[in-house]
């Protein structure tokens, strides 16, 4: 197991990111499958509600797949490598 916090090999980090993306895609597909099964099992209005939920999941997956960066990578970091605390932004 590698520690991504301290790993400096960019190719190894890229491999980890690709593996994680593949795993997330697999989990999203499984979630969609289970949501459809649940909708069929519940019947009636539950189908419509779960269909909407499934559509939202698929849209979020598509947005994530088309986004080159994750949200956490766009946050500003302090010189120590940590995100600035909420208290630091408050004026007194």
Jmol script that loads the backbone (N, CA, C; Angstrom):
load data "model"
ATOM      1  N   UNK A   1       0.843  -1.179   0.000  1.00  0.00           N
ATOM      2  CA  UNK A   1       0.000   0.000   0.000  1.00  0.00           C
ATOM      3  C   UNK A   1       0.889   1.244   0.000  1.00  0.00           C
ATOM      4  N   UNK A   2       0.568   2.173  -0.885  1.00  0.00           N
ATOM      5  CA  UNK A   2       1.363   3.400  -0.920  1.00  0.00           C
ATOM      6  C   UNK A   2       0.660   4.496  -0.120  1.00  0.00           C
ATOM      7  N   UNK A   3       1.437   5.425   0.353  1.00  0.00           N
ATOM      8  CA  UNK A   3       0.882   6.579   1.080  1.00  0.00           C
ATOM      9  C   UNK A   3       0.852   7.750   0.111  1.00  0.00           C
ATOM     10  N   UNK A   4      -0.340   8.094  -0.348  1.00  0.00           N
ATOM     11  CA  UNK A   4      -0.441   9.143  -1.367  1.00  0.00           C
ATOM     12  C   UNK A   4      -0.034  10.508  -0.822  1.00  0.00           C
ATOM     13  N   UNK A   5      -0.081  10.653   0.489  1.00  0.00           N
ATOM     14  CA  UNK A   5       0.304  11.928   1.093  1.00  0.00           C
ATOM     15  C   UNK A   5       1.785  12.227   0.901  1.00  0.00           C
ATOM     16  N   UNK A   6       2.592  11.166   0.842  1.00  0.00           N
ATOM     17  CA  UNK A   6       4.038  11.356   0.764  1.00  0.00           C
ATOM     18  C   UNK A   6       4.657  10.838  -0.526  1.00  0.00           C
ATOM     19  N   UNK A   7       3.864  10.204  -1.379  1.00  0.00           N
ATOM     20  CA  UNK A   7       4.377   9.640  -2.636  1.00  0.00           C
ATOM     21  C   UNK A   7       4.802  10.761  -3.578  1.00  0.00           C
ATOM     22  N   UNK A   8       5.979  10.629  -4.178  1.00  0.00           N
ATOM     23  CA  UNK A   8       6.487  11.658  -5.097  1.00  0.00           C
ATOM     24  C   UNK A   8       6.520  11.189  -6.543  1.00  0.00           C
ATOM     25  N   UNK A   9       6.310   9.900  -6.786  1.00  0.00           N
ATOM     26  CA  UNK A   9       6.311   9.360  -8.143  1.00  0.00           C
ATOM     27  C   UNK A   9       4.971   9.671  -8.807  1.00  0.00           C
ATOM     28  N   UNK A  10       4.966  10.622  -9.741  1.00  0.00           N
ATOM     29  CA  UNK A  10       3.733  11.094 -10.362  1.00  0.00           C
ATOM     30  C   UNK A  10       3.038   9.991 -11.155  1.00  0.00           C
ATOM     31  N   UNK A  11       3.793   9.107 -11.767  1.00  0.00           N
ATOM     32  CA  UNK A  11       3.188   8.011 -12.529  1.00  0.00           C
ATOM     33  C   UNK A  11       2.460   7.038 -11.603  1.00  0.00           C
ATOM     34  N   UNK A  12       3.038   6.768 -10.456  1.00  0.00           N
ATOM     35  CA  UNK A  12       2.380   5.894  -9.485  1.00  0.00           C
ATOM     36  C   UNK A  12       1.096   6.545  -8.975  1.00  0.00           C
ATOM     37  N   UNK A  13       1.137   7.848  -8.702  1.00  0.00           N
ATOM     38  CA  UNK A  13      -0.063   8.564  -8.262  1.00  0.00           C
ATOM     39  C   UNK A  13      -1.123   8.563  -9.349  1.00  0.00           C
ATOM     40  N   UNK A  14      -0.698   8.702 -10.601  1.00  0.00           N
ATOM     41  CA  UNK A  14      -1.646   8.674 -11.720  1.00  0.00           C
ATOM     42  C   UNK A  14      -2.318   7.304 -11.799  1.00  0.00           C
ATOM     43  N   UNK A  15      -1.548   6.246 -11.599  1.00  0.00           N
ATOM     44  CA  UNK A  15      -2.108   4.897 -11.605  1.00  0.00           C
ATOM     45  C   UNK A  15      -3.152   4.733 -10.501  1.00  0.00           C
ATOM     46  N   UNK A  16      -2.839   5.237  -9.327  1.00  0.00           N
ATOM     47  CA  UNK A  16      -3.774   5.161  -8.206  1.00  0.00           C
ATOM     48  C   UNK A  16      -5.062   5.902  -8.553  1.00  0.00           C
ATOM     49  N   UNK A  17      -4.944   7.088  -9.127  1.00  0.00           N
ATOM     50  CA  UNK A  17      -6.126   7.870  -9.488  1.00  0.00           C
ATOM     51  C   UNK A  17      -6.970   7.133 -10.519  1.00  0.00           C
ATOM     52  N   UNK A  18      -6.337   6.524 -11.507  1.00  0.00           N
ATOM     53  CA  UNK A  18      -7.079   5.784 -12.527  1.00  0.00           C
ATOM     54  C   UNK A  18      -7.777   4.557 -11.936  1.00  0.00           C
ATOM     55  N   UNK A  19      -7.101   3.870 -11.046  1.00  0.00           N
ATOM     56  CA  UNK A  19      -7.722   2.714 -10.386  1.00  0.00           C
ATOM     57  C   UNK A  19      -8.904   3.138  -9.527  1.00  0.00           C
ATOM     58  N   UNK A  20      -8.751   4.259  -8.832  1.00  0.00           N
ATOM     59  CA  UNK A  20      -9.847   4.747  -8.001  1.00  0.00           C
ATOM     60  C   UNK A  20     -11.032   5.173  -8.861  1.00  0.00           C
ATOM     61  N   UNK A  21     -10.767   5.814  -9.988  1.00  0.00           N
ATOM     62  CA  UNK A  21     -11.850   6.221 -10.885  1.00  0.00           C
ATOM     63  C   UNK A  21     -12.586   4.997 -11.418  1.00  0.00           C
ATOM     64  N   UNK A  22     -11.852   3.953 -11.799  1.00  0.00           N
ATOM     65  CA  UNK A  22     -12.477   2.730 -12.293  1.00  0.00           C
ATOM     66  C   UNK A  22     -13.346   2.088 -11.212  1.00  0.00           C
ATOM     67  N   UNK A  23     -12.853   2.073  -9.986  1.00  0.00           N
ATOM     68  CA  UNK A  23     -13.624   1.512  -8.886  1.00  0.00           C
ATOM     69  C   UNK A  23     -14.886   2.336  -8.620  1.00  0.00           C
ATOM     70  N   UNK A  24     -14.769   3.651  -8.663  1.00  0.00           N
ATOM     71  CA  UNK A  24     -15.952   4.498  -8.483  1.00  0.00           C
ATOM     72  C   UNK A  24     -16.971   4.260  -9.588  1.00  0.00           C
ATOM     73  N   UNK A  25     -16.513   4.133 -10.819  1.00  0.00           N
ATOM     74  CA  UNK A  25     -17.427   3.851 -11.928  1.00  0.00           C
ATOM     75  C   UNK A  25     -18.151   2.529 -11.697  1.00  0.00           C
ATOM     76  N   UNK A  26     -17.415   1.525 -11.253  1.00  0.00           N
ATOM     77  CA  UNK A  26     -18.029   0.222 -10.978  1.00  0.00           C
ATOM     78  C   UNK A  26     -19.071   0.338  -9.865  1.00  0.00           C
ATOM     79  N   UNK A  27     -18.746   1.093  -8.826  1.00  0.00           N
ATOM     80  CA  UNK A  27     -19.684   1.271  -7.714  1.00  0.00           C
ATOM     81  C   UNK A  27     -20.920   2.062  -8.131  1.00  0.00           C
ATOM     82  N   UNK A  28     -20.742   3.084  -8.988  1.00  0.00           N
ATOM     83  CA  UNK A  28     -21.889   3.829  -9.491  1.00  0.00           C
ATOM     84  C   UNK A  28     -22.802   2.938 -10.320  1.00  0.00           C
ATOM     85  N   UNK A  29     -22.224   2.069 -11.131  1.00  0.00           N
ATOM     86  CA  UNK A  29     -23.033   1.147 -11.928  1.00  0.00           C
ATOM     87  C   UNK A  29     -23.803   0.189 -11.030  1.00  0.00           C
ATOM     88  N   UNK A  30     -23.140  -0.305 -10.002  1.00  0.00           N
ATOM     89  CA  UNK A  30     -23.801  -1.215  -9.060  1.00  0.00           C
ATOM     90  C   UNK A  30     -24.916  -0.493  -8.305  1.00  0.00           C
ATOM     91  N   UNK A  31     -24.669   0.739  -7.911  1.00  0.00           N
ATOM     92  CA  UNK A  31     -25.692   1.534  -7.227  1.00  0.00           C
ATOM     93  C   UNK A  31     -26.900   1.738  -8.138  1.00  0.00           C
ATOM     94  N   UNK A  32     -26.656   2.033  -9.403  1.00  0.00           N
ATOM     95  CA  UNK A  32     -27.751   2.215 -10.350  1.00  0.00           C
ATOM     96  C   UNK A  32     -28.556   0.929 -10.494  1.00  0.00           C
ATOM     97  N   UNK A  33     -27.863  -0.196 -10.584  1.00  0.00           N
ATOM     98  CA  UNK A  33     -28.534  -1.484 -10.712  1.00  0.00           C
ATOM     99  C   UNK A  33     -29.401  -1.774  -9.484  1.00  0.00           C
ATOM    100  N   UNK A  34     -28.844  -1.558  -8.303  1.00  0.00           N
ATOM    101  CA  UNK A  34     -29.593  -1.812  -7.074  1.00  0.00           C
ATOM    102  C   UNK A  34     -30.764  -0.851  -6.920  1.00  0.00           C
ATOM    103  N   UNK A  35     -30.594   0.392  -7.361  1.00  0.00           N
ATOM    104  CA  UNK A  35     -31.680   1.370  -7.295  1.00  0.00           C
ATOM    105  C   UNK A  35     -32.835   0.940  -8.188  1.00  0.00           C
ATOM    106  N   UNK A  36     -32.505   0.452  -9.388  1.00  0.00           N
ATOM    107  CA  UNK A  36     -33.552  -0.035 -10.289  1.00  0.00           C
ATOM    108  C   UNK A  36     -34.267  -1.243  -9.694  1.00  0.00           C
ATOM    109  N   UNK A  37     -33.522  -2.148  -9.100  1.00  0.00           N
ATOM    110  CA  UNK A  37     -34.123  -3.321  -8.476  1.00  0.00           C
ATOM    111  C   UNK A  37     -35.039  -2.920  -7.323  1.00  0.00           C
ATOM    112  N   UNK A  38     -34.601  -1.962  -6.535  1.00  0.00           N
ATOM    113  CA  UNK A  38     -35.419  -1.487  -5.422  1.00  0.00           C
ATOM    114  C   UNK A  38     -36.696  -0.837  -5.931  1.00  0.00           C
ATOM    115  N   UNK A  39     -36.586  -0.074  -6.992  1.00  0.00           N
ATOM    116  CA  UNK A  39     -37.763   0.579  -7.563  1.00  0.00           C
ATOM    117  C   UNK A  39     -38.772  -0.470  -8.021  1.00  0.00           C
ATOM    118  N   UNK A  40     -38.293  -1.508  -8.679  1.00  0.00           N
ATOM    119  CA  UNK A  40     -39.208  -2.567  -9.131  1.00  0.00           C
ATOM    120  C   UNK A  40     -39.840  -3.281  -7.938  1.00  0.00           C
ATOM    121  N   UNK A  41     -39.072  -3.504  -6.884  1.00  0.00           N
ATOM    122  CA  UNK A  41     -39.579  -4.203  -5.708  1.00  0.00           C
ATOM    123  C   UNK A  41     -40.624  -3.374  -4.968  1.00  0.00           C
ATOM    124  N   UNK A  42     -40.433  -2.060  -4.930  1.00  0.00           N
ATOM    125  CA  UNK A  42     -41.383  -1.189  -4.227  1.00  0.00           C
ATOM    126  C   UNK A  42     -42.639  -0.937  -5.038  1.00  0.00           C
ATOM    127  N   UNK A  43     -42.484  -0.811  -6.348  1.00  0.00           N
ATOM    128  CA  UNK A  43     -43.628  -0.589  -7.229  1.00  0.00           C
ATOM    129  C   UNK A  43     -44.202   0.809  -7.088  1.00  0.00           C
ATOM    130  N   UNK A  44     -45.217   1.120  -7.914  1.00  0.00           N
ATOM    131  CA  UNK A  44     -45.978   2.363  -7.846  1.00  0.00           C
ATOM    132  C   UNK A  44     -45.160   3.637  -7.899  1.00  0.00           C
ATOM    133  N   UNK A  45     -45.465   4.566  -6.999  1.00  0.00           N
ATOM    134  CA  UNK A  45     -44.814   5.875  -6.960  1.00  0.00           C
ATOM    135  C   UNK A  45     -43.331   5.781  -6.619  1.00  0.00           C
ATOM    136  N   UNK A  46     -42.960   4.729  -5.944  1.00  0.00           N
ATOM    137  CA  UNK A  46     -41.551   4.558  -5.588  1.00  0.00           C
ATOM    138  C   UNK A  46     -40.695   4.444  -6.843  1.00  0.00           C
ATOM    139  N   UNK A  47     -41.246   3.862  -7.887  1.00  0.00           N
ATOM    140  CA  UNK A  47     -40.498   3.730  -9.136  1.00  0.00           C
ATOM    141  C   UNK A  47     -40.139   5.102  -9.686  1.00  0.00           C
ATOM    142  N   UNK A  48     -41.115   6.004  -9.720  1.00  0.00           N
ATOM    143  CA  UNK A  48     -40.865   7.353 -10.241  1.00  0.00           C
ATOM    144  C   UNK A  48     -39.817   8.080  -9.394  1.00  0.00           C
ATOM    145  N   UNK A  49     -39.942   7.981  -8.068  1.00  0.00           N
ATOM    146  CA  UNK A  49     -38.994   8.660  -7.179  1.00  0.00           C
ATOM    147  C   UNK A  49     -37.590   8.095  -7.348  1.00  0.00           C
ATOM    148  N   UNK A  50     -37.474   6.790  -7.432  1.00  0.00           N
ATOM    149  CA  UNK A  50     -36.162   6.178  -7.582  1.00  0.00           C
ATOM    150  C   UNK A  50     -35.590   6.404  -8.978  1.00  0.00           C
ATOM    151  N   UNK A  51     -36.461   6.519  -9.976  1.00  0.00           N
ATOM    152  CA  UNK A  51     -35.985   6.850 -11.322  1.00  0.00           C
ATOM    153  C   UNK A  51     -35.343   8.232 -11.314  1.00  0.00           C
ATOM    154  N   UNK A  52     -35.965   9.189 -10.618  1.00  0.00           N
ATOM    155  CA  UNK A  52     -35.383  10.528 -10.502  1.00  0.00           C
ATOM    156  C   UNK A  52     -34.041  10.469  -9.783  1.00  0.00           C
ATOM    157  N   UNK A  53     -33.985   9.694  -8.732  1.00  0.00           N
ATOM    158  CA  UNK A  53     -32.743   9.544  -7.976  1.00  0.00           C
ATOM    159  C   UNK A  53     -31.654   8.914  -8.852  1.00  0.00           C
ATOM    160  N   UNK A  54     -32.039   7.919  -9.626  1.00  0.00           N
ATOM    161  CA  UNK A  54     -31.101   7.257 -10.521  1.00  0.00           C
ATOM    162  C   UNK A  54     -30.598   8.222 -11.594  1.00  0.00           C
ATOM    163  N   UNK A  55     -31.486   9.049 -12.119  1.00  0.00           N
ATOM    164  CA  UNK A  55     -31.083  10.047 -13.109  1.00  0.00           C
ATOM    165  C   UNK A  55     -30.081  11.018 -12.507  1.00  0.00           C
ATOM    166  N   UNK A  56     -30.317  11.450 -11.270  1.00  0.00           N
ATOM    167  CA  UNK A  56     -29.388  12.359 -10.596  1.00  0.00           C
ATOM    168  C   UNK A  56     -28.028  11.692 -10.401  1.00  0.00           C
ATOM    169  N   UNK A  57     -28.022  10.416 -10.060  1.00  0.00           N
ATOM    170  CA  UNK A  57     -26.765   9.687  -9.885  1.00  0.00           C
ATOM    171  C   UNK A  57     -26.011   9.620 -11.199  1.00  0.00           C
ATOM    172  N   UNK A  58     -26.726   9.307 -12.267  1.00  0.00           N
ATOM    173  CA  UNK A  58     -26.081   9.205 -13.579  1.00  0.00           C
ATOM    174  C   UNK A  58     -25.532  10.557 -14.040  1.00  0.00           C
ATOM    175  N   UNK A  59     -26.285  11.633 -13.779  1.00  0.00           N
ATOM    176  CA  UNK A  59     -25.805  12.967 -14.153  1.00  0.00           C
ATOM    177  C   UNK A  59     -24.557  13.340 -13.364  1.00  0.00           C
ATOM    178  N   UNK A  60     -24.545  13.044 -12.075  1.00  0.00           N
ATOM    179  CA  UNK A  60     -23.379  13.340 -11.243  1.00  0.00           C
ATOM    180  C   UNK A  60     -22.177  12.541 -11.731  1.00  0.00           C
ATOM    181  N   UNK A  61     -22.412  11.308 -12.117  1.00  0.00           N
ATOM    182  CA  UNK A  61     -21.327  10.464 -12.638  1.00  0.00           C
ATOM    183  C   UNK A  61     -20.779  11.044 -13.937  1.00  0.00           C
ATOM    184  N   UNK A  62     -21.664  11.504 -14.804  1.00  0.00           N
ATOM    185  CA  UNK A  62     -21.223  12.081 -16.076  1.00  0.00           C
ATOM    186  C   UNK A  62     -20.432  13.368 -15.844  1.00  0.00           C
ATOM    187  N   UNK A  63     -20.898  14.204 -14.902  1.00  0.00           N
ATOM    188  CA  UNK A  63     -20.174  15.436 -14.587  1.00  0.00           C
ATOM    189  C   UNK A  63     -18.795  15.120 -14.035  1.00  0.00           C
ATOM    190  N   UNK A  64     -18.722  14.135 -13.156  1.00  0.00           N
ATOM    191  CA  UNK A  64     -17.450  13.754 -12.555  1.00  0.00           C
ATOM    192  C   UNK A  64     -16.509  13.192 -13.609  1.00  0.00           C
ATOM    193  N   UNK A  65     -17.042  12.419 -14.529  1.00  0.00           N
ATOM    194  CA  UNK A  65     -16.209  11.819 -15.572  1.00  0.00           C
ATOM    195  C   UNK A  65     -15.675  12.879 -16.533  1.00  0.00           C
ATOM    196  N   UNK A  66     -16.438  13.942 -16.749  1.00  0.00           N
ATOM    197  CA  UNK A  66     -15.991  14.973 -17.684  1.00  0.00           C
ATOM    198  C   UNK A  66     -15.111  16.024 -17.020  1.00  0.00           C
ATOM    199  N   UNK A  67     -15.074  16.030 -15.694  1.00  0.00           N
ATOM    200  CA  UNK A  67     -14.255  16.996 -14.963  1.00  0.00           C
ATOM    201  C   UNK A  67     -12.834  16.477 -14.826  1.00  0.00           C
ATOM    202  N   UNK A  68     -11.833  17.252 -15.288  1.00  0.00           N
ATOM    203  CA  UNK A  68     -10.451  16.783 -15.191  1.00  0.00           C
ATOM    204  C   UNK A  68      -9.890  16.821 -13.787  1.00  0.00           C
ATOM    205  N   UNK A  69     -10.463  17.607 -12.918  1.00  0.00           N
ATOM    206  CA  UNK A  69      -9.952  17.736 -11.549  1.00  0.00           C
ATOM    207  C   UNK A  69     -11.058  17.509 -10.554  1.00  0.00           C
ATOM    208  N   UNK A  70     -10.670  17.070  -9.373  1.00  0.00           N
ATOM    209  CA  UNK A  70     -11.637  16.932  -8.301  1.00  0.00           C
ATOM    210  C   UNK A  70     -11.746  18.261  -7.575  1.00  0.00           C
ATOM    211  N   UNK A  71     -12.800  18.407  -6.808  1.00  0.00           N
ATOM    212  CA  UNK A  71     -12.989  19.656  -6.068  1.00  0.00           C
ATOM    213  C   UNK A  71     -11.845  19.925  -5.098  1.00  0.00           C
ATOM    214  N   UNK A  72     -11.366  18.888  -4.450  1.00  0.00           N
ATOM    215  CA  UNK A  72     -10.330  19.083  -3.432  1.00  0.00           C
ATOM    216  C   UNK A  72      -9.041  19.617  -4.033  1.00  0.00           C
ATOM    217  N   UNK A  73      -8.786  19.349  -5.310  1.00  0.00           N
ATOM    218  CA  UNK A  73      -7.544  19.824  -5.900  1.00  0.00           C
ATOM    219  C   UNK A  73      -7.608  21.297  -6.262  1.00  0.00           C
ATOM    220  N   UNK A  74      -8.813  21.886  -6.252  1.00  0.00           N
ATOM    221  CA  UNK A  74      -8.930  23.295  -6.613  1.00  0.00           C
ATOM    222  C   UNK A  74      -8.932  24.205  -5.393  1.00  0.00           C
ATOM    223  N   UNK A  75      -8.950  23.623  -4.196  1.00  0.00           N
ATOM    224  CA  UNK A  75      -8.918  24.451  -2.992  1.00  0.00           C
ATOM    225  C   UNK A  75      -7.543  25.032  -2.807  1.00  0.00           C
ATOM    226  N   UNK A  76      -7.514  26.237  -2.253  1.00  0.00           N
ATOM    227  CA  UNK A  76      -6.201  26.839  -2.007  1.00  0.00           C
ATOM    228  C   UNK A  76      -5.580  26.203  -0.774  1.00  0.00           C
ATOM    229  N   UNK A  77      -4.284  26.097  -0.792  1.00  0.00           N
ATOM    230  CA  UNK A  77      -3.571  25.480   0.313  1.00  0.00           C
ATOM    231  C   UNK A  77      -2.637  26.497   0.942  1.00  0.00           C
ATOM    232  N   UNK A  78      -2.419  26.325   2.218  1.00  0.00           N
ATOM    233  CA  UNK A  78      -1.481  27.192   2.919  1.00  0.00           C
ATOM    234  C   UNK A  78      -0.068  26.695   2.646  1.00  0.00           C
ATOM    235  N   UNK A  79       0.960  27.457   3.009  1.00  0.00           N
ATOM    236  CA  UNK A  79       2.334  27.000   2.792  1.00  0.00           C
ATOM    237  C   UNK A  79       2.663  25.685   3.498  1.00  0.00           C
ATOM    238  N   UNK A  80       1.892  25.326   4.527  1.00  0.00           N
ATOM    239  CA  UNK A  80       2.148  24.078   5.239  1.00  0.00           C
ATOM    240  C   UNK A  80       1.527  22.891   4.525  1.00  0.00           C
ATOM    241  N   UNK A  81       0.769  23.142   3.439  1.00  0.00           N
ATOM    242  CA  UNK A  81       0.136  22.057   2.707  1.00  0.00           C
ATOM    243  C   UNK A  81      -1.243  21.721   3.223  1.00  0.00           C
ATOM    244  N   UNK A  82      -1.745  22.529   4.123  1.00  0.00           N
ATOM    245  CA  UNK A  82      -3.084  22.288   4.675  1.00  0.00           C
ATOM    246  C   UNK A  82      -4.029  23.373   4.167  1.00  0.00           C
ATOM    247  N   UNK A  83      -5.294  23.000   4.071  1.00  0.00           N
ATOM    248  CA  UNK A  83      -6.302  23.973   3.660  1.00  0.00           C
ATOM    249  C   UNK A  83      -6.432  25.017   4.765  1.00  0.00           C
ATOM    250  N   UNK A  84      -6.663  26.280   4.388  1.00  0.00           N
ATOM    251  CA  UNK A  84      -6.810  27.315   5.420  1.00  0.00           C
ATOM    252  C   UNK A  84      -8.032  27.027   6.290  1.00  0.00           C
ATOM    253  N   UNK A  85      -7.914  27.297   7.578  1.00  0.00           N
ATOM    254  CA  UNK A  85      -9.028  27.039   8.479  1.00  0.00           C
ATOM    255  C   UNK A  85     -10.073  28.118   8.348  1.00  0.00           C
ATOM    256  N   UNK A  86     -11.301  27.793   8.742  1.00  0.00           N
ATOM    257  CA  UNK A  86     -12.395  28.759   8.667  1.00  0.00           C
ATOM    258  C   UNK A  86     -12.124  29.958   9.570  1.00  0.00           C
ATOM    259  N   UNK A  87     -11.476  29.718  10.693  1.00  0.00           N
ATOM    260  CA  UNK A  87     -11.188  30.804  11.636  1.00  0.00           C
ATOM    261  C   UNK A  87     -10.205  31.797  11.048  1.00  0.00           C
ATOM    262  N   UNK A  88      -9.326  31.336  10.174  1.00  0.00           N
ATOM    263  CA  UNK A  88      -8.306  32.231   9.607  1.00  0.00           C
ATOM    264  C   UNK A  88      -8.934  33.299   8.709  1.00  0.00           C
ATOM    265  N   UNK A  89     -10.108  32.969   8.127  1.00  0.00           N
ATOM    266  CA  UNK A  89     -10.749  33.912   7.227  1.00  0.00           C
ATOM    267  C   UNK A  89     -11.651  34.915   7.941  1.00  0.00           C
ATOM    268  N   UNK A  90     -11.862  34.752   9.226  1.00  0.00           N
ATOM    269  CA  UNK A  90     -12.756  35.648   9.979  1.00  0.00           C
ATOM    270  C   UNK A  90     -12.002  36.882  10.452  1.00  0.00           C
ATOM    271  N   UNK A  91     -12.580  38.043  10.201  1.00  0.00           N
ATOM    272  CA  UNK A  91     -11.974  39.290  10.696  1.00  0.00           C
ATOM    273  C   UNK A  91     -12.529  39.594  12.065  1.00  0.00           C
ATOM    274  N   UNK A  92     -11.701  40.070  12.960  1.00  0.00           N
ATOM    275  CA  UNK A  92     -12.159  40.403  14.309  1.00  0.00           C
ATOM    276  C   UNK A  92     -12.137  41.867  14.539  1.00  0.00           C
TER     277      UNK A  92
END
end "model"
wireframe off; spacefill off
backbone 0.3
color backbone group
